[in-house]
Amino acid sequence: MSVIIYHNARCSKSRETLKLLNENKLSPEIIEYLKTPLDVKTIENLLDMLGMEPRDIMRKKEPDYKKAGLDNQKLSRKKLIEALAAHPSVLERPIVVINNKAVIGRPPENVLSII
């Protein structure tokens, strides 16, 4: 079983989600997206698996959200995805992918729906 967590170790929800995966005998590949930002293609794939749009996975209270002008409602989907790649701190976390299905671990128990 392929399991990936896009993880921020400083985030309590991300740590709780990782713990929940481990408690369910899953050993995910851990991608620390702040250290290794995601590329546009990966973000597009995540959006497809999540069934969401770019704004759905953006942390709107993050300082970089406003600094990068992401509150501009006229930005195209392509521009928003490029902005997520350029400003990884804006990405909602954690995102867990199990066998090509993805969820945002907020709350952490969301991952149980794809195990």
N, C-alpha and C positions, 0 to 999 in steps of 0.2 A: 504494500500500500504506500503510495506516494503522499507524503505530508510535508507541507511547507508552512512556516509562520514568518510573516513579515513583522519583525519584532523591534521594539524599542525597550531596552532593559530598564530605562528610567521610568517607564510607565507602569503603574500598578496593575492596570487591566491587562496589559500585555504579559506581565509576569504571571498573573493569575491564570490567563489563558494557556500559557506554556505549561504551568503546573497541572492544569486540568487535562491537557493532552498527555502528559507523562503519567498521570494517574490512570488514564485509560490505555496504558501500555503502548502509546504511540511515541516514537522518537522522531520528531520533525527535523527537517533541515531548517536551520535558523538563519534567516537573512536579516541582518541589521541594516535596514534600509537607510538609516541616517549616515552610516559609514560607507555603504555601497548603494548609492541612489539607483532607483529603478529607471530603466529606459522607457521610451514612449511605447514600444511594442509590448513590453511586460505590463505596463499600466493598461493598455488597450485590452490585453488578454484578461487581466483581473476584472476590469469593468464588465466584459462579456460574461465571465463566470459568476460575477456578483449580480448581474442583471441590473446594473446601476449606471448612472451618468456621472461625469467627473465631479460635479458639485456635491453629489451624494457622499463622496468619500473625502471631502475636504473639511479640515478643521477650521471653521470660520473665525474662531477666537484666537487662533495662532497669529502672533505679530506679523509673520511673513505673508499671511493672507492679504492683509490690507496694504503692506509695503509693496507687494508685487502687483497691486491693482486688481486682485482677483474678485473684488466686490463689484467690478464692472460687469453688469448683466449682459452687455453686448458681446462679450468674448465668445468666440466660437468653441465648439467642443475640442477641436484640434489645439487651439491656443491653451485651453484649460489643461489638457493632457500634457502639453509641453511644459506648462507651469508646474504641474505636479512633479515632473521629472527634474525640473530645475530647482524646485523648493520642496525637498522631501519632508520637511517638518510639517507641511500642510496636510500630508496624507493621514487619513484616519487610521487608527491602529487599535489592536493588531488585526491583520488580515490573515486568515488561515485558509489554505487550499488543501483539499484532500480529494485525490482522484478526479481532478478537473472540476470540482465543486468548491465554491468559495463563500465565506461569510466573514463579517466583521465581528470580532470578539468583544462586543459591547452589548450586552453583558457577556462575560466569558462563556456562559452556558450556551450561547448561540452555536458554538462549535459542535455541540452534541447533535445538532440537527443534520450534520453531514458525516458523522462518524459511522 
